[in-house]
Amino acid sequence: MTDTRIDGFLDGRLRISQPARGYRAGADAVMLAAACPARPGQAVLELGCGAGVASLCLGWRVPDLAITGLERQQTYADLARGNAYANGIALTVLTGDLTDPPRDLRDASFDHVMMNPPYFLGGTAAPDAGRALARREETPLAQWIDAGLRRLRPGGWLTVIQRADRLDGVMAALGARAGAVTILPIAARAGSPAGRVLVAARKGARGPLRLLAPLITHASPRHDRDAEDLTPLAAQVLRDGAPIAMGIAKAA
């Protein structure tokens, strides 16, 4: 892939090479990394790591992590490796499909698994093949969740960002295999429906479900001009790399 551009993340602290016309990760990947309650010395797996944005945001925030990314598209996996090197963050990138992972991954287990599965079930495919594969679901959401739970150690945390209208699919896939579920709705503006949810669940736990107050990303009540208007919390997460406090860090 030669047609790339450099995007800044965490207020320019990370410089990430992404396709100029294909799929480019954005705020969702940053929020996924911010919600993962990993601590120094732990092992983290990202399923579908793309160009490495979420993994590298997490690696920038939390030192001394052993981070592995799995990506089925070779061009994106190569970008992730290059981005890790360019930003000085350790990231092992494996190329393969989560439904048939490489042997190195099948034999491994992790303290945390995070994922940003494709959001869309159908509709017109993007003209760029890489973007279409990243955005339109081919592998069912339940298989993403199953693959993540299989790679987790007992008591490990699964962190998922997904469209709010697909929360039922996430919960159904978790079933009785994970508990202590925490759900954080993400809404663009106060009073607006949530468009995304962050879900954290602990493998083998039996704790009660917790539904948090929504994270509001924009301060203005409506979009009426092309200028950034992040709320203070959203700015801390998206610009400063702050963690999203979901009340699970002590249990992690």
Backbone bond lengths (Angstrom), bond angles and torsions (degrees), N, CA, C in turn:
res aa  C-N    CA-C-N  psi(-1)  N-CA   C-N-CA  omega(-1)  CA-C   N-CA-C  phi
1 M - - - 1.476 - - 1.527 108.36 -
2 T 1.342 115.93 117.76 1.458 120.08 -178.47 1.515 112.59 -107.09
3 D 1.335 117.96 -21.05 1.457 121.67 -176.33 1.520 109.56 -90.00
4 T 1.327 116.07 83.05 1.462 121.63 -177.00 1.524 109.67 -125.60
5 R 1.336 113.99 168.47 1.453 120.26 174.20 1.522 107.73 -142.05
6 I 1.324 116.41 160.78 1.457 121.88 179.68 1.525 109.08 -98.68
7 D 1.334 116.07 122.94 1.457 122.40 176.62 1.518 109.46 -110.17
8 G 1.323 115.94 138.97 1.455 121.11 177.42 1.518 111.36 -91.18
9 F 1.322 117.04 136.44 1.463 123.17 175.63 1.518 108.95 -127.02
10 L 1.328 115.21 155.07 1.468 121.83 -177.87 1.527 110.02 54.25
11 D 1.332 113.92 51.85 1.467 121.61 178.51 1.526 112.04 56.92
12 G 1.319 116.00 38.01 1.455 121.39 176.76 1.513 115.05 85.71
13 R 1.325 117.79 1.11 1.465 119.83 178.97 1.527 111.20 -67.52
14 L 1.323 116.67 -28.94 1.457 122.38 174.69 1.519 108.59 -116.04
15 R 1.326 115.77 136.61 1.460 121.88 176.93 1.524 106.82 -116.89
16 I 1.339 115.87 112.12 1.449 121.84 -169.89 1.521 110.18 -115.65
17 S 1.326 116.05 125.95 1.454 121.49 175.02 1.527 109.07 -82.60
18 Q 1.351 116.05 124.43 1.459 122.00 -179.84 1.531 109.10 -134.58
19 P 1.341 116.22 161.79 1.464 118.20 179.53 1.524 111.55 -61.86
20 A 1.307 116.35 139.57 1.458 120.08 178.62 1.519 111.39 -70.87
21 R 1.328 117.43 -31.64 1.468 120.90 -177.46 1.526 112.92 -119.94
22 G 1.302 119.09 -10.86 1.458 121.58 -179.18 1.518 111.57 -90.56
23 Y 1.328 115.19 -156.01 1.466 120.72 -178.51 1.529 109.87 -73.76
24 R 1.328 115.82 130.18 1.463 121.67 175.45 1.524 108.71 -123.97
25 A 1.315 116.34 127.01 1.461 121.28 176.65 1.522 109.49 -70.55
26 G 1.348 115.63 153.72 1.456 121.36 -179.58 1.511 111.65 -141.22
27 A 1.326 115.70 -135.03 1.462 121.43 -173.30 1.521 112.69 -62.19
28 D 1.333 117.82 -33.78 1.461 119.30 -178.37 1.528 110.99 -60.72
29 A 1.328 117.47 -41.68 1.463 120.68 179.64 1.527 110.89 -64.71
30 V 1.327 116.72 -39.19 1.468 120.34 179.21 1.530 110.47 -65.13
31 M 1.335 116.99 -42.49 1.460 120.16 179.75 1.524 111.71 -68.45
32 L 1.332 117.30 -35.25 1.455 120.01 175.54 1.521 110.41 -59.36
33 A 1.323 116.71 -47.28 1.461 120.55 178.80 1.524 111.29 -62.37
34 A 1.324 116.64 -38.60 1.462 120.53 -178.29 1.520 112.14 -68.19
35 A 1.343 117.33 -25.69 1.460 121.22 -178.26 1.521 112.96 -87.66
36 C 1.322 118.40 -16.95 1.462 120.92 -179.71 1.526 109.54 -71.75
37 P 1.350 118.45 121.22 1.469 120.74 -173.85 1.525 113.93 -87.40
38 A 1.329 117.27 37.29 1.463 120.72 -178.00 1.524 111.01 -67.40
39 R 1.332 114.68 148.97 1.461 121.68 177.93 1.520 109.51 -121.88
40 P 1.343 117.51 157.03 1.467 119.89 179.95 1.527 111.88 -51.19
41 G 1.328 115.31 138.40 1.445 121.39 178.76 1.512 114.62 91.84
42 Q 1.343 118.56 -6.16 1.452 121.15 -178.20 1.525 111.63 -93.18
43 A 1.340 114.74 166.20 1.465 122.21 179.86 1.520 109.55 -107.55
44 V 1.343 116.26 133.90 1.462 123.03 -175.57 1.515 109.03 -128.51
45 L 1.327 116.25 138.18 1.465 122.73 173.59 1.510 109.12 -119.66
46 E 1.336 117.05 131.78 1.461 121.31 169.39 1.515 108.64 -109.34
47 L 1.322 116.18 121.50 1.460 121.24 175.04 1.522 109.18 -87.68
48 G 1.337 116.48 127.74 1.458 120.63 -177.10 1.508 111.34 71.10
49 C 1.327 117.07 58.76 1.470 120.53 -170.60 1.520 113.71 -78.45
50 G 1.341 118.69 -11.45 1.461 119.42 -179.80 1.514 111.63 57.13
51 A 1.318 116.42 -133.73 1.462 121.83 179.67 1.516 112.54 -82.27
52 G 1.342 117.26 3.95 1.460 120.73 172.46 1.506 116.33 95.79
53 V 1.339 118.70 12.06 1.465 120.33 -172.65 1.527 112.39 -60.49
54 A 1.332 118.05 -52.31 1.464 119.91 -177.24 1.526 111.15 -63.60
55 S 1.315 117.52 -45.75 1.459 120.96 -179.56 1.520 111.60 -60.58
56 L 1.323 116.65 -41.25 1.460 119.56 -178.14 1.528 111.64 -73.95
57 C 1.332 118.00 -34.39 1.467 119.77 173.74 1.528 110.51 -62.51
58 L 1.339 116.61 -41.63 1.455 119.78 177.98 1.519 110.87 -66.35
59 G 1.331 116.73 -43.92 1.460 120.09 178.93 1.512 113.00 -63.92
60 W 1.331 117.48 -31.76 1.467 120.25 176.18 1.533 110.54 -68.08
61 R 1.342 116.84 -39.11 1.467 120.55 -175.97 1.519 113.15 -77.75
62 V 1.333 116.62 -40.41 1.464 120.57 -174.12 1.527 109.02 -115.01
63 P 1.334 118.39 117.32 1.464 120.21 -178.48 1.527 111.39 -76.56
64 D 1.328 114.84 161.89 1.473 122.42 170.05 1.521 112.31 59.37
65 L 1.327 117.53 42.59 1.451 121.66 172.80 1.525 109.48 -101.44
66 A 1.321 116.26 147.89 1.458 121.81 169.85 1.525 106.76 -99.33
67 I 1.328 116.68 98.89 1.466 121.75 -173.69 1.525 109.75 -105.39
68 T 1.332 115.19 131.68 1.457 122.46 175.71 1.523 108.73 -122.52
69 G 1.306 116.70 137.14 1.456 121.54 174.99 1.516 110.10 -118.24
70 L 1.332 116.04 139.67 1.468 121.40 174.31 1.518 108.10 -113.48
71 E 1.317 116.85 127.67 1.462 121.77 -178.82 1.531 109.27 -140.99
72 R 1.338 117.20 129.19 1.460 119.39 -176.13 1.516 113.62 -83.83
73 Q 1.335 118.37 -21.73 1.461 120.96 179.81 1.532 109.34 -90.91
74 Q 1.326 115.12 117.75 1.462 120.38 -173.76 1.529 111.88 -58.02
75 T 1.333 117.57 -40.80 1.464 119.37 -176.68 1.527 111.07 -64.50
76 Y 1.322 117.41 -37.75 1.458 120.02 178.77 1.524 110.97 -72.72
77 A 1.330 116.87 -37.56 1.459 120.12 176.52 1.526 110.60 -60.93
78 D 1.329 116.48 -41.53 1.464 120.03 177.66 1.527 110.99 -63.43
79 L 1.344 116.85 -40.44 1.458 119.37 176.64 1.527 111.00 -61.76
80 A 1.326 117.38 -42.46 1.464 120.67 -179.88 1.524 110.97 -60.56
81 R 1.322 117.08 -43.12 1.471 120.15 178.40 1.523 110.62 -61.84
82 G 1.322 115.64 -45.27 1.460 118.94 179.33 1.514 112.54 -65.38
83 N 1.317 117.60 -38.80 1.465 120.85 179.38 1.527 111.30 -66.28
84 A 1.331 116.81 -38.84 1.460 119.97 177.33 1.529 110.16 -61.57
85 Y 1.316 116.33 -45.44 1.464 120.54 179.39 1.528 111.07 -63.18
86 A 1.332 116.48 -45.26 1.466 120.35 -176.47 1.516 112.21 -65.12
87 N 1.335 117.27 -30.41 1.464 120.74 -178.10 1.527 113.51 -98.59
88 G 1.337 116.70 0.92 1.456 120.05 175.80 1.516 114.02 68.06
89 I 1.333 116.96 34.17 1.468 121.97 -179.38 1.520 108.49 -121.03
90 A 1.333 116.33 129.04 1.459 120.89 -178.46 1.525 110.31 -70.12
91 L 1.317 117.02 123.97 1.464 123.23 178.72 1.517 107.94 -150.97
92 T 1.322 115.81 121.04 1.463 121.50 174.30 1.521 108.58 -92.98
93 V 1.319 116.91 121.76 1.461 121.32 -177.95 1.522 109.29 -111.71
94 L 1.333 115.94 122.58 1.453 122.55 176.45 1.522 108.80 -106.69
95 T 1.316 116.25 140.75 1.459 121.09 177.74 1.517 108.95 -100.32
96 G 1.327 116.22 123.88 1.455 120.14 179.48 1.508 110.68 168.18
97 D 1.324 115.46 174.11 1.459 122.62 -178.06 1.518 109.32 -98.73
98 L 1.327 116.83 141.45 1.464 119.63 -178.21 1.523 112.12 -66.65
99 T 1.339 118.16 -21.26 1.459 119.65 177.95 1.530 111.98 -80.54
100 D 1.326 117.22 -15.33 1.462 122.54 177.17 1.527 107.84 -145.38
101 P 1.337 116.61 69.80 1.468 119.92 -171.16 1.523 112.43 -69.19
102 P 1.330 116.48 157.24 1.461 119.84 175.94 1.531 110.69 -58.34
103 R 1.330 116.26 154.43 1.458 120.53 -177.70 1.525 111.67 -57.49
104 D 1.346 116.78 -39.37 1.460 120.02 179.53 1.523 111.41 -56.67
105 L 1.331 116.28 -33.39 1.457 119.90 -179.14 1.522 111.28 -82.73
106 R 1.319 117.25 -36.74 1.467 119.76 179.39 1.519 111.85 -62.31
107 D 1.322 117.19 -27.73 1.462 121.43 -178.93 1.529 112.82 -91.59
108 A 1.325 117.82 2.52 1.475 121.39 -174.54 1.521 110.76 -109.00
109 S 1.329 115.38 157.61 1.465 121.60 172.58 1.521 108.10 -136.96
110 F 1.342 115.32 158.72 1.461 120.50 -169.46 1.529 110.66 -137.41
111 D 1.322 114.71 155.83 1.474 120.98 174.13 1.522 111.31 -77.23
112 H 1.329 116.20 -28.56 1.463 121.92 -177.71 1.514 109.48 -142.04
113 V 1.322 115.42 141.74 1.465 122.35 168.43 1.522 107.21 -127.57
114 M 1.314 117.34 131.62 1.462 121.01 176.57 1.515 109.34 -126.62
115 M 1.343 114.77 152.51 1.467 118.75 -175.97 1.522 111.25 -157.55
116 N 1.332 113.36 150.55 1.460 123.22 175.36 1.529 106.72 -129.59
117 P 1.357 117.34 75.19 1.474 119.88 -174.13 1.530 111.36 -64.23
118 P 1.328 117.41 158.66 1.471 120.38 176.16 1.523 110.83 -53.83
119 Y 1.331 115.83 141.66 1.462 121.73 -172.18 1.523 113.79 -88.79
120 F 1.345 117.71 -28.75 1.461 120.11 -164.39 1.515 111.61 -107.42
121 L 1.334 115.31 133.30 1.458 121.74 -178.64 1.522 112.63 -82.74
122 G 1.311 117.22 -27.71 1.458 120.20 -177.25 1.509 110.30 -156.37
123 G 1.334 115.28 -146.74 1.449 120.03 -178.10 1.520 111.05 88.62
124 T 1.320 115.16 178.14 1.459 121.26 -178.89 1.517 110.23 -71.33
125 A 1.300 116.53 129.12 1.459 120.81 -179.92 1.521 110.30 -70.90
126 A 1.332 115.80 145.95 1.457 120.68 175.18 1.524 109.41 -63.79
127 P 1.339 117.80 146.85 1.462 119.54 -179.56 1.518 113.31 -63.73
128 D 1.343 116.91 -29.55 1.457 120.22 176.98 1.526 108.79 -82.05
129 A 1.336 117.06 125.37 1.466 120.95 -174.97 1.522 111.88 -62.70
130 G 1.330 117.24 -39.45 1.456 119.84 -179.98 1.506 112.08 -64.66
131 R 1.311 117.06 -40.51 1.457 120.90 177.72 1.523 111.10 -66.55
132 A 1.328 116.68 -40.70 1.461 120.33 179.36 1.520 111.20 -62.01
133 L 1.336 117.46 -43.79 1.458 120.73 179.66 1.522 112.09 -64.81
134 A 1.330 117.31 -33.94 1.458 121.08 -178.09 1.518 112.78 -76.58
135 R 1.348 117.51 -26.28 1.460 120.31 -172.48 1.528 113.82 -104.75
136 R 1.329 118.64 -29.35 1.466 121.78 -175.67 1.518 109.76 -103.08
137 E 1.322 115.53 129.88 1.455 120.68 -175.18 1.523 111.59 -70.15
138 E 1.319 116.11 122.93 1.454 122.98 168.88 1.530 109.30 -109.86
139 T 1.320 116.41 -47.71 1.465 121.25 173.19 1.521 107.87 -84.75
140 P 1.338 119.33 123.32 1.467 120.63 -177.03 1.526 112.53 -57.38
141 L 1.327 115.06 147.07 1.459 121.48 -179.83 1.529 111.08 -53.72
142 A 1.326 117.30 -38.93 1.466 120.31 -179.67 1.523 111.57 -59.83
143 Q 1.338 117.57 -33.64 1.460 120.00 179.07 1.529 111.18 -73.10
144 W 1.319 117.47 -33.01 1.465 120.27 173.15 1.529 110.11 -60.42
145 I 1.332 116.01 -49.70 1.460 119.96 -178.72 1.525 110.56 -62.45
146 D 1.334 116.71 -43.77 1.457 120.54 179.49 1.526 111.11 -60.24
147 A 1.330 116.92 -44.57 1.459 120.34 -179.93 1.525 110.95 -61.97
148 G 1.339 116.82 -40.00 1.457 119.90 178.58 1.516 112.25 -64.88
149 L 1.326 116.99 -44.30 1.463 120.56 -179.37 1.531 111.22 -65.74
150 R 1.304 117.76 -35.48 1.464 120.88 178.57 1.522 111.91 -64.07
151 R 1.300 117.55 -32.24 1.457 121.04 -177.25 1.540 112.26 -86.71
152 L 1.312 117.88 -9.55 1.455 121.15 -178.78 1.519 111.96 -82.86
153 R 1.324 115.14 143.31 1.453 120.73 168.59 1.529 109.21 -74.32
154 P 1.337 118.22 156.40 1.470 119.09 174.53 1.527 110.86 -54.01
155 G 1.313 116.45 131.30 1.456 121.08 -177.18 1.517 114.64 84.71
156 G 1.337 117.26 -1.76 1.461 120.48 178.86 1.520 111.87 -75.61
157 W 1.329 115.00 163.36 1.468 121.48 -174.19 1.525 111.07 -108.11
158 L 1.323 115.26 133.81 1.456 123.37 170.79 1.519 108.46 -104.09
159 T 1.334 117.18 127.62 1.467 122.26 179.49 1.520 108.60 -122.28
160 V 1.331 115.97 126.23 1.470 122.45 -173.59 1.523 108.91 -131.34
161 I 1.321 116.94 138.02 1.468 121.20 166.19 1.521 107.06 -114.19
162 Q 1.339 115.44 135.88 1.463 120.26 -174.89 1.524 108.69 -155.17
163 R 1.305 116.76 164.73 1.465 120.69 173.54 1.519 109.78 -61.64
164 A 1.327 116.11 143.46 1.463 120.29 -177.40 1.521 111.87 -61.40
165 D 1.331 117.23 -34.61 1.458 118.91 -177.99 1.525 113.17 -75.38
166 R 1.328 117.10 1.56 1.459 120.89 175.78 1.531 111.82 -114.25
167 L 1.326 115.86 14.35 1.462 119.71 177.96 1.523 111.45 -59.67
168 D 1.337 116.91 -36.94 1.464 118.94 -179.63 1.522 111.27 -60.68
169 G 1.323 117.22 -36.52 1.455 120.62 177.91 1.516 112.78 -66.57
170 V 1.341 116.33 -38.82 1.470 120.21 176.96 1.522 110.10 -62.97
171 M 1.337 116.12 -47.71 1.462 120.43 -176.98 1.526 111.39 -64.77
172 A 1.328 116.65 -40.58 1.463 119.79 179.26 1.525 110.82 -63.78
173 A 1.332 117.18 -38.67 1.459 120.63 -179.14 1.525 111.73 -69.61
174 L 1.331 117.35 -33.54 1.463 120.13 178.05 1.527 110.40 -65.95
175 G 1.328 116.79 -41.03 1.455 121.32 179.16 1.508 112.26 51.79
176 A 1.322 115.83 -133.72 1.463 121.85 -179.47 1.522 112.00 -97.15
177 R 1.332 117.31 7.61 1.470 120.02 -176.17 1.513 112.91 -83.97
178 A 1.326 117.40 -15.93 1.464 121.50 -180.00 1.519 108.86 -145.84
179 G 1.312 115.89 148.74 1.459 120.54 -179.93 1.509 110.62 -141.67
180 A 1.331 115.72 -159.65 1.465 121.19 -174.31 1.523 109.87 50.96
181 V 1.325 116.00 41.87 1.465 121.65 -173.76 1.526 110.02 -72.95
182 T 1.318 115.21 132.35 1.468 122.02 174.83 1.519 108.20 -118.88
183 I 1.327 116.63 129.72 1.466 122.33 -178.16 1.524 109.08 -119.41
184 L 1.313 116.06 124.75 1.462 122.20 177.04 1.523 108.83 -115.86
185 P 1.343 118.75 106.94 1.466 119.68 173.86 1.530 110.37 -70.05
186 I 1.306 116.43 147.39 1.466 122.51 177.55 1.522 107.50 -123.14
187 A 1.328 116.20 118.87 1.463 122.11 -178.93 1.516 109.44 -119.24
188 A 1.332 116.27 144.54 1.457 120.30 -178.86 1.525 111.49 -66.83
189 R 1.348 116.73 -39.45 1.463 120.44 -175.43 1.526 109.71 -144.06
190 A 1.307 116.09 154.38 1.459 120.81 178.76 1.523 109.73 -57.71
191 G 1.327 116.76 132.48 1.451 121.66 -179.05 1.500 114.74 86.67
192 S 1.340 117.72 -7.06 1.470 121.06 179.06 1.524 109.97 -91.43
193 P 1.327 117.38 150.64 1.459 118.98 175.50 1.526 111.04 -62.71
194 A 1.310 116.16 150.22 1.461 120.18 176.49 1.522 109.62 -67.77
195 G 1.318 116.39 135.29 1.455 120.93 175.91 1.514 112.63 -97.49
196 R 1.334 116.40 -24.48 1.454 122.92 -179.12 1.521 109.02 -131.65
197 V 1.331 115.64 160.79 1.460 121.75 169.33 1.516 108.37 -134.62
198 L 1.317 115.25 141.96 1.453 122.19 167.17 1.521 106.94 -102.70
199 V 1.323 116.45 128.86 1.458 121.55 -178.42 1.521 108.23 -123.81
200 A 1.325 116.44 128.00 1.459 122.15 173.51 1.514 108.40 -120.40
201 A 1.334 116.78 132.99 1.465 121.63 -179.21 1.519 108.97 -140.85
202 R 1.336 115.64 145.11 1.460 121.06 -176.86 1.526 110.60 -106.12
203 K 1.321 115.76 126.78 1.464 120.82 -176.71 1.519 110.98 -62.82
204 G 1.328 115.78 126.42 1.449 121.57 176.36 1.509 115.21 80.43
205 A 1.334 118.32 -1.58 1.467 121.11 -178.00 1.520 110.09 -80.54
206 R 1.333 115.61 161.44 1.461 121.57 -179.91 1.531 111.26 -128.33
207 G 1.312 117.04 18.04 1.457 120.13 -178.50 1.518 111.87 -71.09
208 P 1.346 117.16 162.85 1.461 121.13 -178.39 1.524 112.54 -71.96
209 L 1.321 115.82 156.64 1.460 122.28 175.28 1.523 109.96 -72.80
210 R 1.343 116.24 141.16 1.456 122.29 177.61 1.521 108.71 -123.95
211 L 1.326 116.74 124.83 1.460 122.93 176.31 1.519 107.91 -107.54
212 L 1.332 116.42 114.25 1.457 122.05 -174.55 1.529 111.60 -87.63
213 A 1.314 115.05 161.63 1.463 120.24 171.14 1.525 108.80 -63.26
214 P 1.338 117.98 147.23 1.466 119.70 -173.95 1.524 112.98 -67.54
215 L 1.317 114.02 149.73 1.457 121.60 169.45 1.528 106.58 -87.77
216 I 1.312 116.71 119.88 1.475 122.49 179.46 1.520 107.82 -96.45
217 T 1.319 117.09 127.42 1.458 119.23 -174.66 1.527 114.05 -91.89
218 H 1.341 118.56 -29.38 1.468 120.61 -175.83 1.532 110.50 -118.65
219 A 1.318 116.15 138.72 1.461 121.31 -175.18 1.526 112.75 -80.18
220 S 1.336 118.04 -35.55 1.461 120.69 -177.40 1.525 110.90 -71.18
221 P 1.331 117.82 145.57 1.468 119.87 179.89 1.522 113.26 -68.88
222 R 1.323 118.06 -17.91 1.462 121.37 178.92 1.532 108.70 -150.67
223 H 1.328 114.53 160.41 1.457 120.01 176.82 1.530 108.14 -89.24
224 D 1.327 116.67 105.46 1.456 119.28 -178.86 1.522 113.31 -126.62
225 R 1.323 116.69 4.18 1.475 118.93 175.40 1.523 108.40 -159.72
226 D 1.315 115.91 154.22 1.459 121.77 -178.32 1.521 109.82 -86.88
227 A 1.312 115.53 75.93 1.460 121.71 177.71 1.523 108.07 -147.50
228 E 1.315 116.10 147.02 1.461 119.78 -178.80 1.525 110.17 -68.76
229 D 1.329 115.64 132.86 1.462 120.14 178.85 1.530 110.29 -138.92
230 L 1.325 116.00 47.41 1.455 120.84 -178.76 1.524 111.32 -63.26
231 T 1.321 116.00 144.74 1.460 119.90 170.43 1.530 108.67 -67.57
232 P 1.328 118.10 159.92 1.474 119.39 179.67 1.529 112.93 -55.44
233 L 1.352 117.48 -41.63 1.463 119.65 -179.80 1.515 111.01 -66.36
234 A 1.335 117.61 -45.02 1.457 120.47 179.20 1.524 111.16 -61.62
235 A 1.338 116.88 -38.57 1.464 120.18 178.72 1.528 110.81 -65.46
236 Q 1.321 117.25 -39.31 1.465 119.91 178.35 1.528 110.84 -61.74
237 V 1.328 116.25 -39.84 1.465 120.32 -178.83 1.524 111.29 -74.65
238 L 1.336 117.12 -51.61 1.454 121.46 -171.45 1.525 113.06 -80.05
239 R 1.319 117.35 -28.96 1.465 120.10 -177.61 1.525 112.93 -102.37
240 D 1.343 116.85 -38.06 1.463 120.31 -173.62 1.525 113.37 -102.95
241 G 1.324 117.95 -5.84 1.451 120.10 178.15 1.510 114.62 75.91
242 A 1.331 117.41 22.58 1.461 120.66 -179.42 1.523 110.38 -71.38
243 P 1.337 117.57 150.99 1.465 119.59 176.05 1.519 111.40 -73.97
244 I 1.307 116.00 153.79 1.458 121.57 171.29 1.515 107.42 -89.11
245 A 1.308 116.88 116.94 1.462 121.40 -178.56 1.528 109.49 -77.45
246 M 1.331 115.99 106.60 1.461 120.82 179.73 1.531 111.94 -109.12
247 G 1.342 116.67 10.30 1.444 119.57 176.28 1.502 114.62 74.05
248 I 1.346 117.82 21.77 1.455 120.06 -177.58 1.508 112.42 -120.37
249 A 1.335 118.47 -6.14 1.450 120.50 -172.80 1.521 112.55 -60.52
250 K 1.334 118.48 -40.70 1.447 120.77 -178.11 1.515 111.69 -66.39
251 A 1.327 115.92 -32.33 1.461 120.00 179.68 1.508 111.82 -79.10
252 A 1.326 116.46 -19.20 1.463 119.57 -175.78 1.516 112.35 -73.69
